[in-house]
Amino acid sequence: MTGNPLQHQDPSPSGRKPYVPIVRAGKDTGYSVRAVCLSAKVFGHQTHYSGRTVPCFEGRGGCRWCEAKRRRRWVGYVSCTDTLHRVRRFLVELTEGVQPDLNSYVDAYGSLRGCQITLSRTTNHPTAKMVCEAVPFRGCPPGELPSPHDVADELWRMWHDSLSIEIGDDHAKSAPAVEFEESPSSVRAASGSRGQFAVNPRHGDDVGGLCSCDPVVPIARATETPPA
């Protein structure tokens, strides 16, 4: 719906659980978003856009979108709630440029949970540079905030359906597993931290966990049937 910032990635197939809304700093939000982080860390991955967002598989058996010269960009997501009522939950989309600010916050406070983020574009254009202000949320303690989404599971569910549309369901089921990152490689090279991490398939994002980097273990979701 025009003017509604809680946009879905794509329509969910009939009979399936609706997708979690994704909020972006774009025209529908006045190129600015303010929210409170529920996740302890960012879930990011290199992606392509071909009418819908799909994960990049470069270096992992070949990526047809890289071969087709589709532009690649790192996109991060964090589970959030609104600052007023703290009832609605949604995913906020982040760009590579704001990761140093979020990393600095994690260095100071140990986790993104309870962080109030204000994202804005430098100009009124959906691809303009994004800037971020990250401060502790004063409305309530982090422990009183709603639980976060299982961000990895929600992203894979959306991406699996996008892959099914793009390359067929059988190919989508056999796609490589997705390994999420807290920061893109360019930011990690500058800071020396925030690398790839594993997500426990049973528990997803740890509500109270710190923003630490576990050894890389593929998240074996690509061979699973998305939950009904």
Backbone as CSV, one residue per row, in Angstrom:
resi,resn,N_x,N_y,N_z,CA_x,CA_y,CA_z,C_x,C_y,C_z
1,MET,0.853,-1.196,0.000,0.000,0.000,0.000,0.882,1.236,0.000
2,THR,0.583,2.165,-0.862,1.374,3.378,-0.962,1.341,4.158,0.344
3,GLY,2.490,4.590,0.800,2.579,5.351,2.022,2.757,4.516,3.270
4,ASN,2.722,3.205,3.134,2.904,2.325,4.287,4.354,1.879,4.349
5,PRO,5.094,2.270,5.394,6.510,1.904,5.459,6.741,0.428,5.720
6,LEU,5.725,-0.296,6.208,5.894,-1.714,6.503,5.649,-2.521,5.239
7,GLN,6.637,-2.497,4.354,6.516,-3.158,3.068,7.002,-4.593,3.157
8,HIS,6.363,-5.485,2.419,6.800,-6.865,2.345,7.800,-7.023,1.210
9,GLN,8.671,-8.045,1.326,9.667,-8.299,0.291,8.979,-8.673,-1.009
10,ASP,8.081,-9.631,-0.971,7.283,-10.104,-2.096,6.015,-10.693,-1.507
11,PRO,4.928,-10.810,-2.306,3.736,-11.455,-1.768,4.043,-12.896,-1.358
12,SER,3.588,-13.303,-0.172,3.798,-14.671,0.270,2.874,-15.600,-0.487
13,PRO,3.343,-16.792,-0.897,2.473,-17.732,-1.593,1.223,-18.018,-0.771
14,SER,0.133,-18.263,-1.478,-1.148,-18.487,-0.821,-1.053,-19.624,0.188
15,GLY,-1.662,-19.412,1.363,-1.690,-20.439,2.373,-0.465,-20.475,3.266
16,ARG,0.519,-19.620,3.033,1.749,-19.618,3.818,1.719,-18.480,4.830
17,LYS,2.503,-18.641,5.882,2.617,-17.587,6.882,3.121,-16.313,6.227
18,PRO,2.499,-15.157,6.499,2.949,-13.909,5.856,4.408,-13.596,6.192
19,TYR,5.066,-12.942,5.272,6.440,-12.530,5.520,6.468,-11.416,6.560
20,VAL,7.575,-11.328,7.260,7.782,-10.224,8.192,7.988,-8.938,7.393
21,PRO,7.347,-7.839,7.766,7.547,-6.587,7.023,9.004,-6.127,7.088
22,ILE,9.464,-5.526,6.003,10.802,-4.940,5.946,10.662,-3.435,5.787
23,VAL,11.294,-2.696,6.679,11.240,-1.230,6.644,12.560,-0.709,6.088
24,ARG,12.469,0.200,5.141,13.647,0.798,4.505,13.567,2.323,4.614
25,ALA,14.709,2.960,4.644,14.746,4.428,4.634,14.549,4.882,3.197
26,GLY,13.307,4.981,2.788,12.960,5.345,1.420,11.806,6.321,1.386
27,LYS,11.183,6.414,0.243,10.114,7.393,0.043,8.969,7.179,1.026
28,ASP,8.600,5.913,1.270,7.461,5.625,2.147,7.696,6.038,3.585
29,THR,8.943,6.170,3.995,9.259,6.554,5.377,9.821,7.973,5.458
30,GLY,9.737,8.721,4.356,10.320,10.062,4.360,11.835,10.023,4.409
31,TYR,12.413,8.922,3.904,13.870,8.726,3.842,14.517,8.745,5.224
32,SER,13.731,8.363,6.232,14.259,8.296,7.592,13.512,7.217,8.365
33,VAL,14.233,6.470,9.189,13.634,5.417,10.009,14.201,5.513,11.419
34,ARG,13.319,5.450,12.410,13.754,5.381,13.810,13.119,4.137,14.429
35,ALA,13.934,3.324,15.058,13.439,2.068,15.619,14.353,1.617,16.748
36,VAL,13.889,0.626,17.503,14.673,0.046,18.593,15.065,-1.376,18.193
37,CYS,16.343,-1.682,18.282,16.829,-3.004,17.886,16.438,-4.061,18.915
38,LEU,15.908,-5.171,18.413,15.604,-6.328,19.239,16.670,-7.404,19.095
39,SER,17.299,-7.459,17.928,18.361,-8.436,17.684,19.633,-8.035,18.416
40,ALA,20.457,-9.023,18.721,21.744,-8.742,19.342,22.787,-8.348,18.314
41,LYS,22.564,-8.731,17.048,23.547,-8.454,16.003,22.854,-8.309,14.661
42,VAL,23.613,-7.847,13.680,23.127,-7.676,12.308,23.278,-8.989,11.552
43,PHE,22.317,-9.271,10.694,22.380,-10.414,9.792,22.533,-9.857,8.375
44,GLY,23.729,-10.022,7.799,23.990,-9.441,6.493,24.461,-10.452,5.479
45,HIS,24.327,-10.095,4.203,24.769,-10.974,3.126,24.847,-10.151,1.843
46,GLN,25.753,-10.566,0.937,25.790,-9.965,-0.388,24.547,-10.413,-1.155
47,THR,23.914,-9.477,-1.861,22.676,-9.789,-2.570,22.696,-9.203,-3.976
48,HIS,21.763,-9.667,-4.784,21.484,-9.100,-6.099,20.005,-8.743,-6.143
49,TYR,19.671,-7.827,-7.054,18.260,-7.490,-7.255,17.918,-7.737,-8.714
50,SER,16.939,-8.612,-8.914,16.493,-8.945,-10.263,14.972,-8.981,-10.271
51,GLY,14.364,-7.862,-9.875,12.927,-7.836,-9.697,12.541,-8.257,-8.288
52,ARG,13.456,-8.933,-7.608,13.314,-9.362,-6.215,14.711,-9.597,-5.678
53,THR,14.877,-9.522,-4.370,16.194,-9.704,-3.766,16.526,-11.188,-3.660
54,VAL,17.741,-11.556,-4.101,18.226,-12.929,-3.991,19.644,-12.884,-3.426
55,PRO,20.054,-13.919,-2.683,21.422,-13.934,-2.147,22.442,-14.202,-3.243
56,CYS,23.638,-13.647,-3.074,24.735,-13.880,-4.009,25.454,-15.166,-3.613
57,PHE,25.834,-15.971,-4.621,26.528,-17.234,-4.363,27.934,-17.231,-4.963
58,GLU,28.548,-16.060,-5.088,29.889,-15.982,-5.653,30.865,-16.849,-4.846
59,GLY,31.697,-17.608,-5.571,32.698,-18.438,-4.928,32.149,-19.700,-4.295
60,ARG,30.899,-19.991,-4.536,30.278,-21.163,-3.916,29.509,-21.952,-4.970
61,GLY,30.245,-22.334,-6.016,29.632,-23.108,-7.090,29.108,-22.257,-8.231
62,GLY,29.401,-20.952,-8.209,28.955,-20.084,-9.296,27.688,-19.335,-8.945
63,CYS,27.606,-18.094,-9.395,26.432,-17.257,-9.151,25.944,-16.739,-10.496
64,ARG,24.775,-17.155,-10.903,24.258,-16.757,-12.218,24.015,-15.258,-12.323
65,TRP,23.777,-14.605,-11.187,23.551,-13.152,-11.231,24.870,-12.393,-11.374
66,CYS,25.943,-12.913,-10.772,27.264,-12.331,-11.003,27.661,-12.511,-12.467
67,GLU,27.397,-13.696,-13.007,27.738,-13.972,-14.399,26.944,-13.088,-15.351
68,ALA,25.736,-12.719,-14.932,24.899,-11.834,-15.750,25.226,-10.361,-15.515
69,LYS,26.283,-10.085,-14.722,26.746,-8.722,-14.438,25.725,-7.910,-13.639
70,ARG,24.917,-8.599,-12.850,24.000,-7.881,-11.971,24.790,-7.253,-10.823
71,ARG,24.466,-6.016,-10.500,25.170,-5.321,-9.424,24.970,-6.067,-8.111
72,ARG,26.040,-6.162,-7.339,25.994,-6.841,-6.056,26.120,-5.813,-4.944
73,ARG,25.363,-5.995,-3.887,25.471,-5.092,-2.742,25.229,-5.860,-1.457
74,TRP,25.970,-5.462,-0.425,25.792,-6.055,0.895,24.594,-5.390,1.564
75,VAL,23.713,-6.203,2.127,22.538,-5.692,2.822,22.457,-6.371,4.182
76,GLY,22.213,-5.582,5.207,22.067,-6.126,6.550,20.648,-5.941,7.060
77,TYR,20.256,-6.809,7.980,18.912,-6.731,8.553,18.998,-6.926,10.062
78,VAL,18.118,-6.241,10.771,18.041,-6.396,12.219,16.570,-6.350,12.613
79,SER,16.182,-7.206,13.550,14.809,-7.205,14.047,14.608,-5.991,14.948
80,CYS,13.504,-5.272,14.736,13.274,-4.018,15.465,11.817,-3.891,15.886
81,THR,11.563,-2.899,16.727,10.220,-2.499,17.096,10.157,-0.977,17.076
82,ASP,8.939,-0.429,17.141,8.798,1.026,17.128,9.141,1.597,18.500
83,THR,9.462,2.861,18.529,9.928,3.495,19.765,8.793,3.900,20.704
84,LEU,7.547,3.934,20.198,6.436,4.450,21.005,5.704,3.341,21.761
85,HIS,5.071,2.434,21.008,4.257,1.394,21.651,5.024,0.094,21.855
86,ARG,6.048,-0.125,21.063,6.891,-1.321,21.150,6.068,-2.605,21.052
87,VAL,5.129,-2.593,20.116,4.284,-3.762,19.872,4.576,-4.353,18.494
88,ARG,4.614,-3.508,17.477,4.910,-3.996,16.127,6.360,-4.441,16.031
89,ARG,6.589,-5.508,15.320,7.952,-5.983,15.054,8.149,-6.068,13.547
90,PHE,9.340,-5.731,13.109,9.643,-5.712,11.680,11.148,-5.810,11.516
91,LEU,11.587,-6.010,10.299,13.012,-6.003,9.994,13.376,-4.651,9.405
92,VAL,14.488,-4.101,9.821,15.003,-2.859,9.236,16.195,-3.207,8.359
93,GLU,16.183,-2.657,7.155,17.263,-2.919,6.196,18.385,-1.894,6.370
94,LEU,19.620,-2.388,6.402,20.793,-1.550,6.631,21.735,-1.628,5.440
95,THR,22.504,-0.577,5.220,23.500,-0.580,4.157,24.896,-0.760,4.746
96,GLU,25.831,-1.028,3.863,27.219,-1.232,4.279,27.781,-0.019,5.008
97,GLY,27.377,1.181,4.594,27.973,2.397,5.131,27.695,2.654,6.600
98,VAL,26.623,2.091,7.161,26.297,2.367,8.567,26.917,1.351,9.517
99,GLN,27.565,0.316,8.991,28.090,-0.728,9.860,29.178,-0.250,10.832
100,PRO,30.090,0.650,10.451,31.067,1.127,11.434,30.410,1.767,12.654
101,ASP,29.313,2.504,12.446,28.605,3.125,13.580,27.995,2.059,14.486
102,LEU,27.403,1.031,13.888,26.799,-0.028,14.691,27.867,-0.862,15.392
103,ASN,28.983,-1.085,14.715,30.088,-1.805,15.355,30.613,-1.040,16.571
104,SER,30.703,0.280,16.447,31.167,1.096,17.574,30.202,0.991,18.753
105,TYR,28.903,0.931,18.446,27.913,0.790,19.518,28.090,-0.549,20.225
106,VAL,28.275,-1.616,19.432,28.459,-2.945,20.023,29.730,-2.985,20.863
107,ASP,30.790,-2.346,20.390,32.030,-2.296,21.172,31.794,-1.639,22.529
108,ALA,30.904,-0.637,22.559,30.655,0.095,23.806,29.666,-0.610,24.724
109,TYR,28.641,-1.282,24.135,27.554,-1.828,24.954,27.421,-3.345,24.883
110,GLY,28.176,-3.993,24.002,28.169,-5.451,23.957,27.117,-6.098,23.096
111,SER,26.099,-5.359,22.692,25.000,-5.930,21.922,24.198,-4.803,21.286
112,LEU,23.524,-5.110,20.175,22.640,-4.124,19.564,21.268,-4.080,20.234
113,ARG,20.920,-5.117,20.966,19.601,-5.146,21.601,19.463,-3.956,22.553
114,GLY,18.368,-3.200,22.380,18.170,-2.006,23.185,18.794,-0.760,22.597
115,CYS,19.315,-0.867,21.387,19.893,0.299,20.711,18.822,1.000,19.887
116,GLN,18.683,2.294,20.070,17.776,3.083,19.228,18.554,3.591,18.031
117,ILE,18.114,3.192,16.846,18.798,3.622,15.628,17.923,4.622,14.873
118,THR,18.563,5.648,14.348,17.907,6.609,13.472,18.669,6.599,12.159
119,LEU,18.038,6.087,11.123,18.641,6.004,9.798,18.057,7.092,8.920
120,SER,18.897,7.744,8.140,18.403,8.771,7.227,19.279,8.810,5.974
121,ARG,18.686,9.249,4.888,19.400,9.424,3.631,19.888,10.863,3.526
122,THR,21.053,11.042,2.918,21.604,12.390,2.802,20.825,13.233,1.801
123,THR,20.126,12.589,0.876,19.216,13.280,-0.045,17.966,12.430,-0.180
124,ASN,16.912,13.018,-0.717,15.652,12.292,-0.873,15.696,11.387,-2.098
125,HIS,16.534,10.378,-1.995,16.650,9.378,-3.056,16.862,8.022,-2.394
126,PRO,16.172,6.967,-2.864,16.239,5.670,-2.179,17.616,5.026,-2.151
127,THR,18.528,5.454,-3.033,19.877,4.876,-3.022,20.935,5.875,-2.545
128,ALA,20.503,7.007,-1.996,21.461,7.981,-1.468,22.183,7.398,-0.256
129,LYS,23.302,7.983,0.091,24.078,7.510,1.234,23.216,7.507,2.486
130,MET,23.329,6.434,3.264,22.595,6.319,4.518,23.519,6.647,5.684
131,VAL,23.019,7.429,6.630,23.771,7.722,7.850,22.978,7.189,9.035
132,CYS,23.672,6.911,10.126,23.035,6.268,11.274,23.451,6.925,12.574
133,GLU,22.482,7.147,13.437,22.743,7.552,14.818,22.316,6.394,15.711
134,ALA,23.190,5.916,16.559,22.898,4.783,17.433,23.118,5.189,18.885
135,VAL,22.056,5.157,19.682,22.125,5.535,21.098,21.302,4.547,21.909
136,PRO,21.582,4.390,23.197,20.760,3.495,24.021,19.313,3.990,24.087
137,PHE,18.371,3.063,23.988,16.954,3.408,24.106,16.609,3.640,25.568
138,ARG,15.944,4.751,25.862,15.649,5.128,27.246,14.228,4.759,27.663
139,GLY,13.423,4.214,26.753,12.026,3.946,27.085,11.819,2.788,28.034
140,CYS,12.711,1.799,28.013,12.622,0.656,28.908,13.924,-0.116,28.834
141,PRO,14.229,-0.972,29.820,15.447,-1.775,29.763,15.365,-2.793,28.628
142,PRO,16.514,-3.219,28.078,16.506,-4.212,26.996,15.731,-5.474,27.343
143,GLY,15.772,-5.900,28.604,15.081,-7.121,28.988,13.572,-7.028,28.907
144,GLU,13.017,-5.813,28.850,11.568,-5.633,28.758,11.088,-5.454,27.325
145,LEU,12.004,-5.462,26.380,11.625,-5.345,24.969,11.079,-6.669,24.458
146,PRO,10.268,-6.647,23.391,9.779,-7.902,22.809,10.940,-8.771,22.324
147,SER,10.700,-10.048,22.184,11.723,-10.940,21.648,11.914,-10.653,20.159
148,PRO,13.103,-10.898,19.634,13.348,-10.619,18.212,12.807,-11.731,17.325
149,HIS,12.699,-11.422,16.040,12.416,-12.461,15.062,13.618,-13.398,14.945
150,ASP,13.383,-14.587,14.433,14.480,-15.434,13.970,14.852,-14.884,12.594
151,VAL,15.748,-13.900,12.583,16.034,-13.145,11.364,16.554,-14.055,10.253
152,ALA,17.483,-14.954,10.585,18.035,-15.841,9.569,16.949,-16.688,8.926
153,ASP,16.042,-17.210,9.740,14.965,-18.044,9.206,14.017,-17.229,8.334
154,GLU,13.668,-16.020,8.769,12.753,-15.183,7.994,13.378,-14.786,6.657
155,LEU,14.678,-14.438,6.682,15.337,-14.059,5.434,15.406,-15.242,4.481
156,TRP,15.778,-16.412,5.016,15.871,-17.551,4.112,14.515,-17.916,3.529
157,ARG,13.453,-17.798,4.303,12.118,-18.111,3.796,11.763,-17.196,2.624
158,MET,12.063,-15.915,2.748,11.791,-14.976,1.655,12.696,-15.254,0.468
159,TRP,13.988,-15.454,0.744,14.932,-15.663,-0.345,14.678,-16.979,-1.060
160,HIS,14.284,-18.018,-0.341,13.983,-19.293,-0.979,12.842,-19.127,-1.982
161,ASP,11.801,-18.389,-1.581,10.686,-18.176,-2.496,11.102,-17.335,-3.693
162,SER,11.983,-16.348,-3.468,12.490,-15.554,-4.583,13.309,-16.424,-5.538
163,LEU,14.153,-17.300,-4.980,14.943,-18.205,-5.811,14.041,-19.171,-6.573
164,SER,12.977,-19.626,-5.935,12.051,-20.543,-6.602,11.429,-19.884,-7.822
165,ILE,11.110,-18.596,-7.708,10.544,-17.860,-8.838,11.592,-17.664,-9.924
166,GLU,12.835,-17.385,-9.510,13.895,-17.070,-10.469,14.450,-18.320,-11.160
167,ILE,14.674,-19.393,-10.410,15.387,-20.548,-10.981,14.640,-21.865,-10.808
168,GLY,13.450,-21.827,-10.224,12.681,-23.047,-10.032,12.888,-23.636,-8.652
169,ASP,11.850,-24.302,-8.154,11.873,-24.796,-6.782,12.953,-25.843,-6.558
170,ASP,13.143,-26.763,-7.515,14.151,-27.814,-7.341,15.548,-27.223,-7.213
171,HIS,15.884,-26.231,-8.062,17.202,-25.597,-7.986,17.337,-24.787,-6.701
172,ALA,16.247,-24.159,-6.280,16.293,-23.366,-5.049,16.599,-24.250,-3.842
173,LYS,16.023,-25.451,-3.808,16.247,-26.351,-2.680,17.686,-26.837,-2.614
174,SER,18.362,-26.876,-3.768,19.745,-27.370,-3.788,20.773,-26.236,-3.782
175,ALA,20.303,-25.001,-3.578,21.223,-23.861,-3.542,22.150,-23.963,-2.333
176,PRO,23.350,-23.372,-2.412,24.277,-23.418,-1.264,23.663,-22.783,-0.022
177,ALA,24.121,-23.228,1.141,23.655,-22.635,2.388,24.128,-21.192,2.501
178,VAL,23.390,-20.401,3.249,23.705,-18.985,3.430,24.489,-18.803,4.724
179,GLU,25.621,-18.114,4.639,26.427,-17.771,5.806,26.298,-16.267,6.030
180,PHE,25.708,-15.878,7.127,25.464,-14.469,7.386,26.707,-13.799,7.957
181,GLU,26.730,-12.460,7.837,27.844,-11.648,8.330,27.297,-10.519,9.185
182,GLU,28.062,-10.139,10.185,27.698,-8.955,10.968,28.117,-7.676,10.253
183,SER,29.151,-7.762,9.422,29.633,-6.618,8.652,30.181,-7.121,7.330
184,PRO,30.131,-6.291,6.284,30.730,-6.678,5.008,32.246,-6.743,5.114
185,SER,32.885,-7.408,4.176,34.333,-7.620,4.227,35.112,-6.317,4.243
186,SER,34.619,-5.288,3.551,35.340,-4.011,3.516,35.411,-3.375,4.895
187,VAL,34.330,-3.500,5.676,34.317,-2.948,7.027,35.163,-3.804,7.956
188,ARG,35.107,-5.122,7.786,35.913,-6.003,8.620,37.398,-5.759,8.393
189,ALA,37.779,-5.489,7.134,39.189,-5.237,6.837,39.687,-3.996,7.560
190,ALA,38.794,-3.011,7.710,39.186,-1.767,8.365,39.216,-1.907,9.882
191,SER,38.297,-2.743,10.421,38.176,-2.838,11.871,38.763,-4.122,12.435
192,GLY,38.909,-5.133,11.565,39.443,-6.413,12.021,38.477,-7.217,12.860
193,SER,37.173,-6.975,12.725,36.197,-7.703,13.526,34.897,-7.850,12.774
194,ARG,33.896,-8.445,13.453,32.543,-8.603,12.932,32.511,-9.476,11.688
195,GLY,33.012,-10.694,11.804,33.073,-11.588,10.657,31.813,-12.401,10.462
196,GLN,31.951,-13.506,9.711,30.832,-14.406,9.497,30.527,-15.138,10.790
197,PHE,29.295,-15.617,10.917,28.931,-16.324,12.137,27.891,-17.393,11.822
198,ALA,27.786,-18.334,12.737,26.801,-19.397,12.600,25.586,-19.070,13.447
199,VAL,24.433,-19.533,13.007,23.200,-19.353,13.757,22.666,-20.731,14.109
200,ASN,22.347,-20.942,15.371,21.762,-22.200,15.780,20.416,-22.364,15.092
201,PRO,20.245,-23.369,14.232,18.987,-23.492,13.487,17.766,-23.628,14.384
202,ARG,17.964,-24.057,15.625,16.812,-24.230,16.512,16.443,-22.960,17.243
203,HIS,17.410,-22.092,17.457,17.156,-20.930,18.299,17.299,-19.596,17.574
204,GLY,17.913,-19.587,16.408,18.042,-18.339,15.673,18.845,-17.304,16.420
205,ASP,18.350,-16.079,16.422,19.065,-14.981,17.061,18.937,-15.086,18.577
206,ASP,20.046,-15.076,19.260,20.053,-15.184,20.712,19.629,-13.846,21.318
207,VAL,18.506,-13.869,22.054,17.962,-12.616,22.588,18.957,-11.915,23.495
208,GLY,19.589,-12.659,24.369,20.447,-12.015,25.349,21.917,-12.136,25.031
209,GLY,22.247,-12.739,23.898,23.646,-12.998,23.591,24.403,-11.745,23.207
210,LEU,25.711,-11.812,23.359,26.544,-10.710,22.924,26.797,-10.814,21.439
211,CYS,27.336,-9.768,20.872,27.547,-9.708,19.429,28.907,-10.306,19.088
212,SER,29.088,-11.586,19.381,30.369,-12.240,19.154,30.346,-13.022,17.862
213,CYS,31.512,-13.297,17.308,31.617,-14.016,16.047,32.014,-15.453,16.312
214,ASP,31.140,-16.385,15.986,31.431,-17.794,16.136,32.189,-18.282,14.910
215,PRO,32.842,-19.465,14.991,33.466,-20.031,13.798,32.439,-20.207,12.691
216,VAL,32.874,-20.059,11.451,31.961,-20.145,10.318,31.460,-21.577,10.171
217,VAL,30.167,-21.733,10.255,29.513,-23.016,9.983,28.360,-22.721,9.048
218,PRO,28.284,-23.380,7.884,27.189,-23.091,6.961,25.833,-23.262,7.632
219,ILE,24.931,-22.363,7.351,23.576,-22.460,7.884,22.794,-23.320,6.917
220,ALA,22.558,-24.535,7.255,21.997,-25.499,6.313,20.499,-25.335,6.189
221,ARG,20.103,-24.224,5.598,18.683,-23.973,5.376,18.312,-24.179,3.915
222,ALA,19.291,-24.114,3.044,18.981,-24.149,1.614,18.432,-25.490,1.169
223,THR,18.692,-26.555,1.909,18.185,-27.864,1.530,16.933,-28.230,2.279
224,GLU,16.454,-27.297,3.108,15.244,-27.568,3.869,14.034,-26.944,3.188
225,THR,12.884,-27.541,3.385,11.651,-26.944,2.893,11.262,-25.834,3.835
226,PRO,10.998,-24.619,3.316,10.633,-23.508,4.197,9.421,-23.865,5.040
227,PRO,9.343,-23.370,6.262,8.222,-23.702,7.141,6.894,-23.240,6.578
228,ALA,5.857,-24.012,6.815,4.540,-23.659,6.306,3.960,-22.508,7.112
